[in-house]
């Protein structure tokens, strides 16, 4: 039996009920029209308590949003385009939105949803987005080595999302992929970097609103210690290249890296026309920093280049010959393990040790003085630098030679050129 309560608010009902034990109570029901959301029920043993609650604490559950009937009345004819169910949903959505942000607007939320489900720039398949990015990078003049590395990592990423539109990939999807691949920390950092380039490009094209890489934690990686070749190892490497015919094509390139500090990417694109009498010219198009620089040819480097100079052509072997030949050379010279980036790091370490001038070493290497001071200071022992810079392809006695020691530099500094 419905109870009669004067001025009962719209959306509120009170019913007299008897339970299984014959006990009478009053059930108050706050409907969606009152709350603007879910239904609330509460039982009272006295009608007066029910009345007090309805006009007291229950008012806190009352929706501040207008009722569907009121919305229709205020909207005029357009209000009748929506069903009562749709209007109720709008009221409920506005209430939930207000709980998060009191100033939030339902239309603004709808626009946000549409932007993320239907990008302003249109839908774009992940593979097509990668192709467009690489094409843009090529037109921007990016180096071939950069393009190759970026393309490789992005296409590996795309293999697990082959049928996806780029806007469909969420941050959770990206982080799950990283975790499942179980990358090393440096590799994980590289994929975050490369995929970030792709997604930021997509944002600029309006294929998605927010990059899923944004906010992803990048691994903290400690700098690896710089390791330079010892003077004996350097001599043994040069002599192996000079005296064993299969490795002779590498002699000029390793000498330039050891005594002029060129990067691997720079030495592999260096031409003999760029190797002058006193300087090596590293063109901007071939330098990692895209800045032209010249590197001095030291007196000892000049002796190694004297027998190897050519009028034209590339200084270093190319293609597979480089990849397989250099590995074989290291093995023949018995330098194990081979330190990472050993030739350039040896130059930086011995050059700084000799000159004690980070600005000079930085200018030769195409680096910053801060980087030189941080990485190349105190890498080699005192007096070793003089022995290093005296390693020459001519008769000299800088390095002691012990014919009975298989690890001796074999005649490195005592043999005359043949």
C-alpha positions in Angstrom: 0.0 0.0 0.0 1.4 3.4 -1.0 1.8 5.8 1.8 0.4 9.3 1.6 3.1 11.9 2.3 2.4 15.5 1.5 4.6 17.1 -1.2 6.5 13.8 -1.9 9.4 14.7 -4.3 9.2 13.5 -7.9 10.9 10.2 -8.3 10.4 9.1 -4.7 8.0 6.4 -3.6 7.1 5.1 -0.2 5.4 1.7 0.3 4.0 0.0 3.4 5.2 -3.6 3.5 5.0 -6.6 5.9 7.8 -9.1 6.1 7.5 -12.9 6.6 7.4 -12.5 10.3 4.4 -10.2 10.1 6.5 -7.1 11.0 5.3 -3.9 9.3 7.9 -1.5 7.8 8.0 1.4 5.3 10.2 1.1 2.2 11.5 4.3 0.6 12.5 4.1 -3.1 14.6 6.9 -4.6 14.2 6.5 -8.4 16.4 7.6 -11.3 14.3 10.7 -11.8 15.3 11.8 -8.2 19.0 10.6 -8.1 19.8 11.1 -11.8 21.6 7.7 -11.6 21.0 4.5 -9.8 18.0 3.5 -7.7 18.3 3.7 -3.9 16.1 1.8 -1.4 15.9 2.1 2.4 13.5 0.6 5.0 12.1 2.3 8.1 9.9 0.9 11.0 8.1 4.3 11.3 6.6 6.4 8.6 7.8 9.5 10.4 11.4 8.3 10.2 10.9 7.7 6.5 9.5 11.2 6.0 12.4 12.8 8.0 15.0 10.9 5.9 13.3 11.8 2.5 13.4 15.5 3.3 16.7 15.3 5.2 19.7 13.1 4.3 18.1 11.8 1.1 18.4 15.2 -0.4 22.1 14.7 -0.7 21.4 11.9 -3.2 19.3 14.2 -5.3 20.7 14.9 -8.8 21.6 18.4 -9.5 21.0 17.8 -13.1 17.6 18.6 -14.5 15.0 15.7 -14.9 14.3 14.3 -18.4 10.9 16.0 -18.4 12.4 19.3 -17.4 15.1 18.9 -20.1 12.5 18.3 -22.7 10.5 21.3 -21.6 13.6 23.6 -21.7 14.9 22.1 -25.0 11.6 22.7 -26.8 11.0 20.7 -29.9 14.6 19.3 -30.0 14.0 17.7 -26.6 11.5 15.3 -28.2 14.1 13.9 -30.6 15.5 11.9 -27.6 13.7 9.1 -25.9 13.2 9.2 -22.1 15.9 6.5 -21.8 18.4 8.6 -23.8 17.6 11.7 -21.7 18.0 9.7 -18.5 21.4 8.4 -19.7 22.5 12.0 -20.5 21.5 13.0 -17.0 23.4 10.1 -15.5 26.5 10.8 -17.6 26.5 14.4 -16.7 26.3 13.5 -13.0 29.2 11.0 -13.3 31.3 13.6 -15.2 30.6 16.2 -12.6 31.9 13.9 -9.9 35.3 13.8 -11.7 35.4 17.5 -12.7 32.7 19.9 -11.5 33.4 22.2 -14.5 33.3 19.4 -17.1 30.8 19.6 -19.9 29.1 16.5 -21.4 29.5 17.8 -24.9 33.2 18.3 -24.3 33.5 14.7 -23.1 31.6 13.4 -26.2 34.0 15.3 -28.4 37.0 13.9 -26.6 35.6 10.4 -27.1 35.0 11.0 -30.8 38.5 12.3 -31.3 40.0 9.1 -29.8 37.7 6.7 -31.6 37.5 8.5 -35.0 40.7 10.6 -35.5 40.4 14.0 -37.1 42.9 13.1 -39.8 41.1 9.8 -40.6 42.0 6.2 -39.8 45.5 5.0 -40.8 46.8 1.5 -40.8 49.9 1.0 -38.7 52.0 -0.3 -41.6 50.9 2.7 -43.8 51.8 5.1 -41.1 55.3 3.6 -40.9 55.8 3.9 -44.6 54.7 7.5 -44.5 57.1 8.3 -41.7 60.0 6.7 -43.4 59.2 8.5 -46.6 59.1 11.9 -44.7 62.4 11.1 -43.1 64.0 10.3 -46.5 62.7 13.6 -47.9 64.2 15.4 -44.9 67.6 14.0 -45.9 68.1 11.6 -43.0 71.1 9.3 -43.4 70.7 5.9 -44.8 72.0 4.2 -41.7 69.5 6.0 -39.5 66.7 5.1 -41.9 67.7 1.5 -42.0 67.8 1.2 -38.2 64.5 3.1 -37.6 62.7 1.0 -40.3 63.9 -2.3 -38.9 62.7 -1.6 -35.3 59.3 -0.2 -36.5 58.6 -3.1 -38.7 59.4 -5.5 -35.9 56.9 -3.6 -33.8 54.4 -3.8 -36.6 54.6 -7.6 -36.9 52.5 -8.0 -33.6 50.0 -5.3 -34.6 49.8 -6.1 -38.3 46.0 -5.5 -38.7 45.8 -2.5 -36.3 44.9 1.0 -37.1 47.5 3.3 -35.4 44.9 5.0 -33.2 43.7 1.6 -31.9 47.1 1.0 -30.1 46.9 2.1 -26.4 49.6 2.7 -23.9 48.7 -0.5 -22.2 49.1 -2.4 -25.5 52.5 -0.8 -26.0 53.8 -1.6 -22.5 52.5 -5.1 -22.7 54.3 -5.7 -25.9 57.5 -4.4 -24.4 57.2 -6.7 -21.4 56.4 -9.7 -23.5 59.4 -9.2 -25.7 61.6 -9.2 -22.6 64.2 -6.9 -24.2 67.4 -5.9 -22.6 67.3 -2.4 -21.0 69.2 -0.7 -23.9 67.0 -2.4 -26.5 63.8 -1.5 -24.5 65.0 2.1 -24.4 65.6 2.1 -28.2 62.1 0.8 -29.0 60.5 3.4 -26.7 62.5 6.1 -28.7 61.8 4.7 -32.2 58.1 4.0 -31.5 57.8 7.5 -29.9 59.0 9.0 -33.2 56.3 7.1 -35.1 53.5 8.0 -32.7 54.5 11.7 -32.5 54.5 11.8 -36.3 51.0 10.3 -36.2 49.8 12.9 -33.7 51.1 15.6 -36.0 49.1 14.1 -38.9 46.0 13.9 -36.6 45.8 10.1 -37.0 45.6 9.9 -33.2 45.2 12.4 -30.4 47.8 11.3 -27.8 50.9 9.1 -28.3 50.6 5.8 -26.4 54.4 6.1 -25.7 53.8 9.4 -23.8 54.6 8.8 -20.1 56.1 5.3 -20.7 59.0 5.0 -18.2 62.4 4.9 -20.0 65.0 2.5 -18.4 67.9 4.0 -16.5 71.1 2.7 -18.0 74.5 3.2 -16.5 77.2 4.4 -19.0 79.5 1.5 -19.9 83.2 2.0 -19.2 85.3 3.1 -22.1 88.0 0.5 -22.9 90.9 1.3 -25.1 93.2 -1.2 -26.8 96.6 -1.6 -25.1 99.7 -0.5 -27.1 100.6 -4.1 -27.7 97.1 -5.0 -29.0 97.2 -1.9 -31.3 100.6 -2.9 -32.7 99.5 -6.5 -33.1 96.3 -5.5 -35.0 98.2 -3.2 -37.4 100.9 -5.8 -38.1 98.3 -8.5 -38.7 96.6 -6.3 -41.3 99.9 -5.4 -42.9 101.5 -8.8 -43.0 98.6 -11.1 -43.9 97.4 -10.6 -47.4 93.7 -11.3 -46.8 93.6 -8.4 -44.3 95.8 -5.9 -46.1 92.7 -4.0 -47.5 91.8 -3.1 -43.9 95.2 -1.5 -43.0 94.4 2.1 -44.0 90.9 2.1 -42.5 91.9 0.7 -39.1 95.0 3.1 -39.0 92.7 6.1 -39.6 90.3 5.0 -36.9 93.1 4.3 -34.4 95.0 7.6 -35.1 92.3 9.9 -36.4 89.3 8.7 -34.5 86.7 8.5 -37.3 83.4 6.7 -36.5 82.7 3.4 -38.2 79.9 5.0 -40.3 82.4 7.7 -41.3 85.3 5.4 -42.3 83.0 3.2 -44.3 81.9 6.1 -46.5 85.3 7.9 -46.6 86.9 8.3 -50.1 90.6 8.6 -50.9 89.9 12.1 -52.4 89.0 13.2 -48.8 92.3 12.0 -47.3 94.7 15.0 -47.9 98.4 15.2 -47.0 97.9 16.8 -43.6 94.1 16.4 -42.9 91.2 14.1 -43.4 88.0 15.9 -44.4 84.8 14.5 -42.9 82.0 15.9 -45.0 78.8 17.0 -43.3 76.7 14.5 -45.2 78.9 11.7 -43.8 79.3 12.9 -40.2 76.9 11.7 -37.5 76.5 15.3 -36.3 75.9 16.6 -39.8 78.7 19.1 -39.3 81.8 19.2 -41.5 85.1 18.8 -39.7 88.8 18.1 -40.5 91.0 15.7 -38.6 94.8 16.1 -38.4 96.9 13.3 -39.8 99.5 12.6 -37.2 103.1 11.8 -38.2 102.7 8.1 -37.4 99.4 7.8 -39.3 101.1 9.3 -42.3 103.5 6.3 -42.4 100.7 3.8 -42.4 98.9 5.6 -45.2 102.0 6.1 -47.3 102.0 2.6 -48.7 98.2 2.3 -49.0 97.1 5.5 -50.7 95.1 5.3 -53.9 94.1 8.0 -56.4 90.4 7.4 -55.9 87.8 5.0 -54.5 86.7 4.0 -51.0 89.2 3.7 -48.2 87.6 0.8 -46.4 86.3 -2.5 -47.8 82.5 -2.5 -48.5 79.5 -4.7 -47.9 80.0 -8.3 -46.8 83.8 -8.0 -47.1 83.7 -5.4 -44.3 81.4 -7.4 -42.0 83.2 -10.8 -42.3 86.7 -9.6 -43.0 87.0 -7.3 -40.0 85.7 -10.1 -37.6 88.3 -12.4 -39.1 91.0 -9.8 -38.6 90.3 -9.4 -34.9 90.4 -13.2 -34.5 93.8 -13.4 -36.4 95.2 -10.6 -34.2 94.1 -12.6 -31.0 92.3 -9.7 -29.4 89.6 -11.2 -27.3 87.2 -10.0 -26.0 87.0 -7.2 -28.5 86.1 -4.0 -26.7 83.1 -2.1 -27.9 84.0 0.6 -30.4 87.6 -0.1 -29.6 89.3 1.8 -32.4 87.6 5.2 -31.9 87.8 4.8 -28.1 91.5 4.1 -28.3 92.0 7.3 -30.3 90.0 9.4 -27.8 91.8 7.9 -24.8 95.3 8.3 -26.1 94.7 11.7 -27.7 93.4 13.2 -24.5 96.1 11.5 -22.5 98.8 13.1 -24.8 97.3 16.6 -25.1 95.3 17.0 -21.8 93.0 19.3 -23.8 89.3 18.2 -24.1 88.6 21.0 -26.5 91.2 19.8 -28.9 90.2 16.1 -28.7 86.5 17.1 -29.1 87.3 19.1 -32.3 89.1 16.1 -33.8 86.4 13.6 -32.8 83.3 15.7 -33.6 82.1 15.5 -30.0 81.5 17.9 -27.1 84.3 18.8 -24.6 82.0 17.7 -21.8 81.7 14.2 -23.4 85.4 13.9 -23.9 86.2 14.8 -20.3 83.5 12.5 -18.9 84.5 9.4 -21.0 88.1 9.6 -22.0 89.9 11.0 -19.0 92.2 8.6 -17.1 91.5 5.6 -19.4 95.1 4.8 -20.3 98.2 4.8 -18.1 100.9 7.5 -18.0 103.6 7.1 -20.7 101.5 4.7 -22.8 100.3 7.6 -24.8 103.7 8.3 -26.2 104.3 4.7 -27.1 100.9 4.7 -28.9 101.6 7.8 -31.0 105.0 6.4 -31.9 103.6 3.3 -33.5 104.7 3.8 -37.1 105.1 1.8 -40.2 108.8 2.2 -40.3 111.9 1.2 -38.4 111.8 2.3 -34.7 112.3 0.7 -31.3 109.5 2.1 -29.3 107.9 -1.2 -28.3 110.1 -3.9 -26.7 110.1 -7.1 -28.8 110.2 -10.5 -27.2 110.4 -13.2 -29.8 109.6 -15.9 -27.2 106.3 -14.3 -26.1 103.3 -15.1 -28.4 101.5 -12.0 -27.1 104.3 -9.6 -28.1 103.6 -7.2 -30.9 105.6 -9.4 -33.2 107.9 -6.7 -34.8 105.2 -4.0 -34.7 107.5 -1.1 -34.2 110.8 -2.7 -35.1 110.0 -4.0 -38.6 110.7 -1.8 -41.6 108.2 -1.5 -44.3 108.3 -4.2 -46.9 
